[in-house]
Amino acid sequence: MNKLDLKITGGTVVNSDETFRADVGIRDGVIVALGKELGDATRSIDASGKYVLPGGIEAHCHIEQESSSGIMTADDYYSGSVSAAFGGNTCLVPFAAQHRGQKLADVLTTYHGRAAPKSVIDYSFHLIISDPTDDVLRRELPEAIEAGISSFKVYMTYDKLLVDDEQMLDILAVAKRHGALTMIHAENNAMIKWMSHRLVDGGYDAPKHHALSHPRSAESEAINRAVTLAGFLDTPILIVHVSTEAGARIIAKARYDGHKVFGETCPQYMFLNAEQMDLPGMEGAQLCCSPPLRDRASQEEIWRCLQNGTFQVYSSDHAPYRLDDTGKLRAGPTPPFTRIANGLPGIELRLPLLFSEGVMKGRISLNHFAALAAGNVSKIYGMDHRKGSVTEGKDADIAIWDPELTRIARAADLHDNMNYTPYEGMPLRGWPSVVIGRGNVIIENDQLKVARGNGEFVPRRTIDCTGMPGRVAPELNPAINFGVDLDL
């Protein structure tokens, strides 16, 4: 038997659907054995008293990305990936953003050029589609899907990014034809603009008033519309960063009806609330994000929806804009909330927050944690042939979690390029002590062990929606619509 490159001994392996005691044998970047007495290894890591979990997959983050108003995020692919790795992640899937007039091939060339020389962990991309021209729909999107970019995002808000309902149907039709997943930022643009204008005109323009400018019904209306459009074509969608119970219930009902709908929420809707935005000066700008923070009751509702499986995905939505003139205050020292860059940092604390407040406080099981950290994401985004579980034959992407490690969340201790964290001062119990990607030790003893460019691009497969039957709209069913076949 060939000697192992690395052996992890004495730990408890935890996947989405199983927990067992076993050693883990790794060779050539792949898990090759699980069990006892695995033989000799070049190196062994003792995981006694610890949990051996799949490395986290952070599948919703904005890294080295220009916003629609031209503001670059604070993290590039080096600082962003390092921060992700220290938080127990071994793979990330940020956005490659198309702005109006850009070709998708050029967008992907730009983002590959940013990620390849810098990222310390593996990566893929979601495309953001803001300009669905005929060429994009007929040629460029299918080519991107063929190249392993099997998911893309559309916006129902933001004037420079939003697509109208007809454009969304065009994009959803391409997704259906080629087996891709469409991610949707679902908020009603008109309601937000109407509310924002009236707040600002009335003199209510402080950062805290941002929380009022995105009504709950703006989210639920848009989610309902998105579910209806996707259901008409019977194509899969994922509603990102859900912040309201009403929105979650629409997703749950759609799934009950068999529609191909997935839901995601984020730490900010579970651990933060709008009351915390009532701060002096521009300090509240730190907490401006969209959808906005809600009230304490909403926090508990989002927790419940995470616990009951309404949300299959839990992501940071890391959108790092510093509290200075490069980010939040780009429009001036005291801008109205309508001109404050939207987004919160959180890529490093996503999993420690959930482990501490979820697992260690008995709100979710270790298996559910593994599913939210990596297992569900790997399946939904077409990576489970390589990642998402501690299984023989898969990439040796592993995070060893120590339940006895305690930390206090402090911006000064994190590894992103931010000058604050919204979770400052939170006590956390449980932390990843060793992080391994494709068999390489990335993090150990609170130190980075790999160089820039260690990460590799991961082409992804198309989504498998087996077990989600959907419903064909009668107008699109040739059996009952006079034989009309629109070739969807």
C-alpha positions in Angstrom: 0.0 0.0 0.0 1.3 3.4 -0.9 2.3 5.7 1.9 -0.3 8.4 2.7 0.6 12.1 2.3 -1.4 13.1 5.3 -3.4 11.3 8.0 -5.9 12.8 10.4 -6.3 10.7 13.5 -8.5 10.5 16.5 -11.3 12.8 15.3 -15.0 12.5 14.8 -16.0 12.8 11.2 -19.2 14.8 10.6 -21.0 15.0 7.3 -24.5 16.3 6.5 -26.0 12.8 7.1 -23.6 10.9 9.3 -21.3 11.1 12.2 -18.6 8.5 13.0 -15.2 8.0 14.6 -12.5 7.4 11.9 -9.1 8.4 10.8 -8.8 10.1 7.4 -6.2 9.2 4.9 -5.2 11.6 2.1 -3.0 11.1 -1.0 -2.5 13.4 -4.0 -5.1 15.9 -2.7 -7.9 13.3 -2.4 -9.4 11.4 0.5 -8.4 7.8 -0.1 -9.4 6.1 3.1 -11.6 6.3 6.2 -11.2 3.9 9.1 -8.6 2.7 11.5 -5.0 1.5 11.0 -4.7 3.3 7.7 -0.9 2.8 7.5 2.0 5.1 7.4 1.8 8.8 6.4 4.3 11.5 5.7 2.5 13.6 8.3 -0.2 13.0 10.9 -2.5 15.5 12.6 -4.1 14.5 15.9 -7.8 15.6 15.9 -8.6 13.9 19.3 -11.6 15.7 20.9 -12.3 17.6 17.7 -14.7 17.4 14.8 -13.4 16.6 11.2 -15.8 18.5 8.9 -16.0 19.2 5.2 -14.3 22.5 4.4 -16.8 25.3 4.2 -17.9 26.5 0.8 -18.7 30.3 0.8 -21.0 30.6 -2.1 -22.2 34.2 -1.8 -19.5 36.9 -1.5 -18.4 39.9 -3.4 -14.6 39.9 -3.9 -12.6 42.4 -5.9 -15.9 43.4 -7.6 -16.9 46.9 -8.8 -20.4 47.9 -7.7 -22.8 49.4 -10.2 -21.7 52.8 -8.9 -18.1 52.1 -9.5 -16.9 51.3 -5.9 -14.4 48.4 -5.6 -14.8 46.1 -2.7 -12.1 46.4 0.0 -11.1 42.7 -0.4 -9.2 41.4 -3.3 -8.8 37.7 -4.0 -5.9 37.4 -1.6 -7.3 39.1 1.5 -10.8 37.7 0.8 -9.7 34.1 0.4 -7.3 34.3 3.4 -10.1 35.6 5.5 -12.4 32.9 4.3 -9.8 30.2 5.0 -9.3 31.4 8.6 -13.0 31.0 9.0 -13.0 27.3 8.0 -13.7 27.6 4.3 -11.8 25.8 1.6 -13.7 27.1 -1.4 -15.5 30.3 -2.4 -17.8 31.2 -5.2 -17.9 35.0 -5.6 -19.6 37.0 -8.3 -18.2 38.0 -11.7 -20.3 41.1 -12.4 -21.4 42.1 -15.9 -22.2 45.8 -16.1 -24.2 47.3 -19.0 -22.4 47.0 -22.3 -19.9 44.3 -21.2 -19.5 40.9 -22.9 -19.5 37.9 -20.6 -16.3 36.5 -22.0 -14.5 39.8 -21.1 -16.0 39.8 -17.6 -14.8 36.2 -17.0 -11.4 36.9 -18.3 -11.1 39.8 -15.9 -12.2 37.8 -12.9 -10.1 34.8 -13.7 -7.2 37.2 -13.9 -8.0 38.6 -10.5 -8.5 35.2 -8.8 -5.9 32.9 -10.2 -2.7 34.6 -9.0 -4.1 35.6 -5.6 -6.6 33.1 -4.1 -5.3 30.8 -1.5 -8.4 28.5 -1.7 -10.3 27.0 -4.6 -12.9 29.1 -6.3 -15.5 29.3 -9.0 -17.8 32.2 -10.1 -21.4 33.1 -10.4 -22.1 35.5 -13.2 -24.2 38.7 -12.6 -26.3 39.4 -15.6 -27.4 43.0 -16.0 -27.4 43.3 -19.8 -29.2 40.2 -21.4 -28.6 41.1 -25.1 -29.5 38.6 -27.8 -25.9 37.5 -28.0 -25.6 37.0 -24.3 -28.7 34.9 -24.3 -28.0 32.8 -27.4 -24.3 32.4 -27.3 -22.4 33.9 -24.3 -24.5 32.4 -21.4 -24.5 28.9 -22.9 -20.8 29.1 -23.5 -20.2 30.1 -19.8 -22.4 27.3 -18.6 -20.4 24.8 -20.7 -17.2 26.2 -19.2 -18.5 25.3 -15.7 -20.2 28.6 -14.6 -23.5 26.9 -14.0 -25.2 29.7 -12.0 -25.9 33.3 -12.5 -27.6 36.1 -10.6 -30.2 38.7 -11.5 -31.4 41.7 -9.7 -35.0 42.9 -9.3 -33.8 46.2 -7.8 -30.9 48.8 -8.3 -31.5 50.9 -11.5 -28.1 50.0 -13.1 -28.5 46.2 -12.5 -32.2 45.3 -12.5 -33.8 43.3 -15.2 -37.5 43.6 -16.0 -39.9 40.7 -15.9 -39.6 40.0 -19.7 -35.8 40.0 -19.5 -35.9 37.7 -16.5 -38.1 35.3 -18.4 -35.5 35.3 -21.2 -32.7 34.5 -18.7 -34.8 31.8 -17.0 -35.5 30.2 -20.3 -31.7 30.0 -21.1 -31.2 28.5 -17.6 -33.9 25.9 -18.2 -32.5 24.9 -21.6 -29.0 24.4 -20.3 -29.6 23.2 -16.8 -28.3 26.2 -14.9 -29.5 27.8 -11.6 -30.7 31.4 -11.5 -30.0 33.3 -8.2 -32.4 36.2 -7.6 -32.0 39.3 -5.5 -35.7 39.8 -4.9 -36.9 43.3 -3.8 -39.4 45.5 -5.5 -37.5 48.4 -6.9 -40.4 50.8 -7.2 -41.4 50.4 -3.6 -37.9 51.0 -2.4 -37.5 54.2 -4.6 -40.9 55.5 -3.5 -40.1 55.0 0.2 -36.6 56.3 -0.1 -37.6 59.6 -1.9 -40.2 60.3 0.8 -37.8 59.6 3.7 -35.1 61.8 2.3 -37.5 64.6 1.3 -38.8 64.5 4.9 -35.3 64.9 6.4 -35.0 61.2 7.4 -31.8 60.5 5.7 -29.5 59.1 8.5 -28.1 55.6 8.1 -30.7 54.1 10.4 -33.4 55.2 8.1 -32.1 52.8 5.5 -33.8 50.1 7.4 -37.2 51.7 6.7 -36.5 52.3 3.0 -36.7 48.6 2.0 -40.2 47.5 3.3 -40.7 43.9 4.2 -43.5 43.8 1.5 -40.9 44.9 -1.1 -39.1 41.6 -0.5 -42.2 39.3 -0.3 -43.8 40.8 -3.4 -40.6 40.3 -5.4 -40.1 36.8 -4.1 -43.6 35.9 -5.1 -43.1 37.4 -8.5 -39.8 35.6 -9.0 -41.3 32.2 -7.9 -44.2 32.8 -10.3 -42.0 33.6 -13.3 -39.7 30.6 -12.6 -42.6 28.3 -12.0 -44.2 29.3 -15.3 -41.1 28.0 -17.1 -40.4 25.2 -14.5 -36.8 26.2 -14.0 -34.8 26.2 -10.8 -34.1 29.4 -8.8 -32.5 30.3 -5.6 -33.8 33.3 -3.7 -30.8 34.9 -2.0 -30.4 36.7 1.4 -34.0 36.3 2.6 -34.7 38.5 5.6 -38.5 38.2 6.3 -40.8 35.4 7.5 -43.3 36.4 4.7 -40.6 35.8 2.1 -39.6 32.5 3.7 -43.2 31.3 3.7 -43.5 31.9 0.0 -40.4 29.8 -0.6 -41.7 27.0 1.7 -45.1 27.0 -0.1 -43.4 26.8 -3.5 -41.3 23.9 -2.4 -44.3 22.1 -1.0 -46.0 22.6 -4.3 -43.0 20.9 -6.0 -41.4 23.9 -7.6 -37.7 24.1 -8.0 -37.0 26.8 -5.5 -34.2 27.1 -3.0 -33.8 29.7 -0.2 -30.8 31.4 1.4 -30.3 33.6 4.4 -27.3 35.2 6.0 -25.7 35.8 9.4 -26.8 39.5 9.6 -30.5 38.5 9.6 -29.9 36.1 12.5 -27.4 37.9 14.7 -28.1 41.7 14.0 -31.1 43.9 14.1 -32.2 47.4 13.0 -32.1 48.8 16.6 -28.3 48.5 16.4 -28.3 51.1 13.5 -29.4 53.9 15.9 -25.9 55.2 16.4 -24.4 58.7 16.4 -23.0 60.4 13.3 -22.3 58.0 10.5 -21.6 54.9 12.6 -24.8 53.4 11.6 -23.5 53.2 8.0 -21.6 50.1 9.1 -24.9 48.2 9.2 -26.4 49.4 5.9 -27.1 46.4 3.7 -29.8 45.2 1.3 -32.2 43.8 2.3 -31.8 45.7 5.5 -31.6 44.5 9.0 -35.0 43.8 10.5 -36.4 43.7 14.1 -35.6 41.2 16.9 -38.8 39.2 16.1 -37.6 38.8 12.5 -34.3 37.4 13.8 -36.1 34.6 15.6 -38.3 33.9 12.5 -35.2 33.6 10.3 -33.6 31.2 12.8 -36.7 29.1 12.8 -36.7 28.9 9.0 -33.1 27.9 9.0 -33.8 25.2 11.6 -36.8 23.8 9.7 -35.1 23.6 6.3 -36.8 26.4 4.5 -33.4 27.8 3.9 -31.0 25.3 2.4 -28.1 27.8 2.0 -26.4 30.0 4.6 -24.0 32.5 3.2 -22.2 35.6 4.4 -23.0 37.9 1.5 -19.6 39.4 2.3 -19.7 42.8 0.7 -16.7 44.6 2.2 -16.8 48.4 2.1 -14.7 50.2 4.6 -16.1 53.0 6.8 -14.1 55.7 5.0 -14.0 57.6 1.7 -13.0 54.4 -0.2 -16.2 52.6 0.7 -19.3 53.6 2.8 -18.5 57.3 2.7 -17.4 57.5 -0.9 -20.1 60.1 -1.6 -18.9 62.4 1.2 -18.5 62.4 5.0 -22.2 62.6 5.8 -24.1 61.2 2.8 -27.8 60.4 2.9 -28.5 56.7 3.3 -29.4 56.5 -0.4 -25.7 57.1 -1.2 -24.0 54.8 1.3 -22.4 51.7 -0.2 -24.5 48.7 0.8 -23.1 45.6 2.3 -21.5 44.0 5.4 -18.3 42.0 5.9 -18.6 38.5 7.3 -16.7 35.9 5.3 -14.5 34.9 8.2 -17.2 34.8 10.9 -20.0 33.1 8.9 -19.2 29.6 10.2 -17.9 30.5 13.7 -21.1 32.4 14.4 -23.2 29.5 13.3 -21.1 26.9 15.2 -21.2 29.0 18.4 -24.8 30.2 18.4 -26.2 27.2 16.6 -24.3 24.0 17.4 -23.0 24.9 20.8 -26.3 26.3 22.0 -28.3 23.3 20.7 -30.2 25.2 18.0 -29.0 23.0 15.2 -27.2 19.6 15.0 -23.6 19.1 13.9 -24.9 17.4 10.8 -27.1 20.4 10.0 -24.1 22.6 10.4 -22.1 20.4 8.0 -24.9 20.7 5.5 -25.1 24.5 5.8 -21.3 24.9 5.8 -20.7 22.8 2.7 -23.0 19.8 1.9 -26.1 21.6 0.6 -24.1 24.2 -1.3 -22.0 21.6 -3.0 -25.1 19.8 -4.3 -27.1 23.0 -5.3 -24.1 24.6 -7.1 -22.9 21.4 -8.9 -19.7 20.7 -6.8 -20.6 17.6 -4.9 -18.6 15.3 -7.3 -15.6 16.9 -5.7 -16.5 18.8 -2.5 -19.0 19.1 0.3 -18.3 16.0 2.4 -15.5 13.9 4.0 -15.9 11.0 1.7 -13.5 8.7 -0.1 -12.7 10.0 -3.6 -13.5 13.6 -3.0 -11.1 16.5 -2.6 -9.4 16.5 0.8 -11.1 19.8 1.8 -11.4 19.5 5.6 -11.8 21.9 8.5 -10.9 20.5 12.0 -13.2 22.2 14.5 -12.2 22.5 18.2 -15.4 23.0 20.3 -13.3 24.2 23.2 -11.6 27.1 21.4 -13.1 30.4 22.4 -12.7 33.8 20.8 -14.1 37.3 21.0 -15.0 38.7 17.6 -12.7 41.7 16.9 -12.0 43.5 13.7 -8.3 43.7 14.7 -8.1 39.9 14.7 -9.7 39.2 11.4 -7.9 38.8 8.1 -10.1 40.8 5.7 -9.2 44.3 4.6 -11.9 46.0 6.6 -11.7 48.5 9.4 -14.7 47.1 11.3 -16.8 44.1 11.9 -20.5 44.3 12.7 -20.0 41.5 15.2 -17.5 43.3 17.3 -17.3 42.0 20.9 -19.4 38.8 20.4 -18.1 35.8 22.4 -17.7 32.8 20.2 -17.2 29.1 21.3 -15.8 26.7 18.7 -13.3 27.6 16.0 -11.5 25.8 13.1 -8.0 24.9 14.4 -6.7 23.4 11.1 -8.0 24.0 7.6 -6.9 21.7 4.7 -7.6 22.2 1.0 -6.9 19.4 -1.5 -4.6 17.9 1.0 -2.6 21.0 1.7 -2.6 22.5 5.2 -3.8 26.1 4.6 -4.3 27.2 8.2 -2.6 25.9 11.3 -1.7 27.4 14.7 -3.4 30.6 13.5 -1.0 31.0 10.7 -1.4 30.9 6.9 0.7 28.0 5.4 0.2 28.5 1.7 1.1 31.1 -0.9 -0.9 33.3 -3.2 -2.3 31.4 -6.1 -2.7 28.1 -4.2 -6.4 27.9 -5.1 -7.7 26.4 -8.3 -10.7 27.2 -10.4 -13.5 24.6 -10.0 -15.7 24.0 -13.0 -19.2 23.1 -11.8 -21.8 20.8 -13.1 -25.4 21.8 -13.9 -28.0 21.5 -11.1 -29.8 18.2 -10.3 -33.4 18.8 -9.3 -34.4 15.2 -9.1 -37.3 14.9 -6.7 -38.6 18.4 -7.4 -41.3 17.6 -10.0 -42.3 21.2 -10.9 -45.4 21.9 -13.0 -45.5 22.7 -16.7 -47.7 25.7 -17.4 -50.6 24.7 -19.6 -49.8 27.4 -22.1 -46.4 25.8 -22.6 -47.6 22.2 -22.8 -48.0 21.0 -26.5 -50.4 18.3 -25.4 -53.1 20.9 -24.4 -52.0 24.1 -26.1 -52.9 23.2 -29.7 -49.5 21.6 -30.3 -47.5 24.8 -29.8 -43.9 23.9 -28.9 -41.7 26.9 -27.9 -38.7 24.7 -27.5 -38.0 25.6 -23.9 
